[in-house]
């Protein structure tokens, strides 16, 4: 999304590694071992309860990712 927002070619394509591949790679790489520990985060959507935050600060309308990327790229280019 950032590369596209900057008008640049997308340098990397994401791929999915199976848990077995991460387990085998984890023997040699601490990074892959830790990735295997966190794969649960990518199996299902996150459910977030913002009720405590909203009670303290009020409701805030989130900025869509595409808009925030475009604004950040524009800010960066202006500096």
C-alpha positions as CSV (number, residue, x, y, z in Angstrom):
1,X,0.0,0.0,0.0
2,X,2.9,2.4,0.8
3,X,4.7,1.6,-2.4
4,X,1.6,2.2,-4.4
5,X,0.8,5.4,-2.5
6,X,4.3,6.6,-3.4
7,X,3.9,5.7,-7.0
8,X,6.7,3.1,-6.8
9,X,6.7,-0.5,-7.9
10,X,5.8,-3.0,-5.2
11,X,9.1,-4.5,-4.2
12,X,8.0,-7.6,-2.4
13,X,5.2,-10.0,-2.6
14,X,3.9,-11.6,0.6
15,X,3.6,-15.3,0.9
16,X,2.3,-17.7,3.5
17,X,4.6,-20.1,5.3
18,X,3.0,-23.2,6.8
19,X,3.4,-23.9,10.5
20,X,5.6,-26.9,9.5
21,X,7.9,-24.7,7.5
22,X,8.2,-22.2,10.3
23,X,8.9,-25.0,12.7
24,X,11.7,-26.4,10.5
25,X,13.1,-22.9,9.9
26,X,12.9,-22.1,13.6
27,X,15.6,-24.7,14.3
28,X,18.0,-22.3,12.6
29,X,16.4,-18.9,12.9
30,X,15.2,-17.2,16.1
31,X,13.0,-14.9,13.9
32,X,11.2,-17.8,12.3
33,X,10.8,-19.5,15.7
34,X,9.1,-16.3,17.0
35,X,6.9,-16.0,13.9
36,X,5.6,-19.5,14.6
37,X,4.7,-18.4,18.1
38,X,2.6,-15.5,16.7
39,X,0.8,-17.1,13.8
40,X,-2.4,-17.3,15.8
41,X,-2.7,-13.5,15.2
42,X,-3.2,-14.1,11.5
43,X,-5.7,-17.0,11.6
44,X,-8.8,-14.9,12.6
45,X,-9.8,-11.3,12.7
46,X,-9.0,-9.3,15.8
47,X,-11.9,-8.3,18.0
48,X,-11.1,-5.0,19.8
49,X,-13.2,-3.5,22.6
50,X,-12.5,0.3,22.6
51,X,-15.1,1.1,25.4
52,X,-12.5,2.1,28.0
53,X,-10.7,4.3,25.5
54,X,-13.9,5.9,24.3
55,X,-15.0,6.5,27.9
56,X,-11.7,8.4,28.6
57,X,-11.3,10.3,25.3
58,X,-14.6,10.1,23.5
59,X,-15.3,8.5,20.1
60,X,-12.6,9.2,17.4
61,X,-13.3,8.4,13.8
62,X,-10.4,6.3,12.4
63,X,-8.6,7.4,9.3
64,X,-8.7,4.8,6.5
65,X,-5.3,3.3,5.8
66,X,-5.2,4.5,2.2
67,X,-5.9,8.1,3.2
68,X,-3.2,8.0,5.9
69,X,-0.6,6.5,3.5
70,X,-1.4,9.2,0.9
71,X,-1.2,12.0,3.5
72,X,2.1,10.6,4.9
73,X,3.7,10.3,1.5
74,X,2.6,13.9,0.6
75,X,4.0,15.2,3.9
76,X,7.3,13.3,3.4
77,X,7.7,14.7,-0.1
78,X,7.0,18.2,1.0
79,X,10.0,18.1,3.4
